[in-house]
Amino acid sequence: MRRQQWHRREPGDAFAPRNKHALAIDFVAEPPFFQVSETHAAKTWYLDPRAPKIERPHSIQNLREKMGKMGGSNLNG
């Protein structure tokens, strides 16, 4: 009986197949970490300088506004 190799995975970002906002590169290469602040990094090709510029979803805009009203700091962008 052949053992399954659980460590083998497809190339690209593991979230790409279920991400309706995935870029073509997400299916080819895993994104590196991009530093967002001194305490936060994110793995997303959207933070790459070559990425297309997009409008933030309303849910993110609303979250940023809510956090700002609560005194949230470090809300870049």
C-alpha positions in Angstrom: 0.0 0.0 0.0 1.3 3.4 -0.9 1.4 6.1 1.8 -0.1 9.5 1.0 2.4 12.3 1.2 0.7 15.0 3.3 3.6 17.3 3.1 3.3 17.7 -0.7 1.2 20.6 -1.8 0.4 22.5 -5.0 2.5 25.5 -5.8 1.2 28.9 -5.0 -0.8 30.4 -2.1 -2.8 27.7 -0.2 -5.8 30.1 0.0 -5.9 30.9 -3.7 -8.5 28.2 -4.7 -11.0 29.5 -2.2 -10.2 33.2 -2.5 -12.5 35.1 -5.0 -10.0 37.9 -5.0 -6.9 35.8 -5.8 -4.5 37.1 -8.4 -3.1 34.9 -11.2 0.3 34.8 -9.4 -1.4 33.4 -6.3 -1.9 30.1 -8.1 1.8 30.0 -9.1 3.9 31.4 -6.2 3.3 31.7 -2.5 3.6 35.4 -1.5 6.4 36.5 0.8 5.8 38.4 4.0 5.3 42.1 3.6 5.9 44.3 6.7 2.7 46.3 7.4 3.8 47.9 10.6 6.5 47.3 13.3 4.4 44.6 14.8 2.5 43.1 11.8 3.4 41.4 8.5 1.1 39.9 5.9 1.5 37.3 3.2 -0.4 38.8 0.2 0.6 39.7 -3.3 -1.6 42.7 -3.0 1.1 44.4 -0.9 3.7 43.9 -3.7 4.5 47.2 -5.4 3.7 45.6 -8.8 0.2 44.5 -7.7 -2.8 46.1 -9.3 -4.3 48.9 -7.3 -7.7 48.0 -6.0 -10.5 49.7 -4.1 -10.8 48.3 -0.5 -14.0 46.3 0.1 -16.6 48.3 2.1 -16.2 45.9 5.0 -12.5 46.8 5.4 -13.3 50.5 5.0 -16.0 50.3 7.7 -13.6 48.4 10.0 -10.9 51.0 9.5 -13.4 53.8 10.3 -14.7 51.9 13.4 -11.2 51.2 14.7 -10.3 54.9 14.1 -13.2 56.0 16.2 -12.2 53.6 19.0 -8.8 55.2 19.1 -7.1 52.5 17.0 -3.6 53.5 16.0 -1.4 52.4 13.1 -4.2 52.3 10.6 -2.1 52.8 7.5 -3.5 53.4 4.0 
